[in-house]
Amino acid sequence: MPTQCSPDLFGFAPVESRKVEAAFDGGMITSDAGALLLGATDKVIRLSDRFAACFSRSARA
């Protein structure tokens, strides 16, 4: 059965009488940007090191 949707543009209910549309084609994006941001943040606040310090070495055995 064929669908009735357009893969390029989605329409939503109007907001305060204004037309709302969204396109989810992606354009020029990358999926690894979140990992890059997380890595840079981790270097600054040392979150991984602080999290690892929550576990004692004797518990690993």
N, C-alpha and C positions, 0 to 999 in steps of 0.2 A: 504494500500500500504506500503510495507516495506521500511525503509530508507536505505540509502547507507553510513551512517556515523558510525564511531566507537565511543562509549561513553567514551573511555579511553584516546584517543590521537587525537589531532587535528593538521593538517598540514596547513601551511601558505605559501605564496609565498616566494621564496628564497630572501635573502638579501645579496647582494654582493657575489653571488654564494654560499652562505651558506644555508644549510637546516634549516628551522625554524619549531619547533614543540612545542606544549604546551599540558600539561595534566591538566585537571580540576577536578580530582577526590577528591581533598580536603585533603586527608591524615589525619594527626593528627592536626586538627585545631579547633578553637572554634569560635562561632559567637558572643560571648559577649566581646571579647577583645577590641573592639572599645568603648564599654560602660565603661569598666574598665579604659581605658586610659582617656576618657573624664571625668570621675569622679575624677581621680587623678589630672588631669589638673585643674579642677574646684576648687578643694581644695587649690591648690597653687595660682591661680590667682583670685579666688573668682568671677568668671564670672557670675554665677547665681545671686549672691548678687548685683553685679554692674548692671546687666540687670534689676533686680526687682526695683532698686532705680530709674530707668528711669520713673517709673509710680508713680503718686501721690496717696496717700491713699484715697483722696476725690473722685477720679475717679472711685473707686470700688463700690460705693454706687448705 
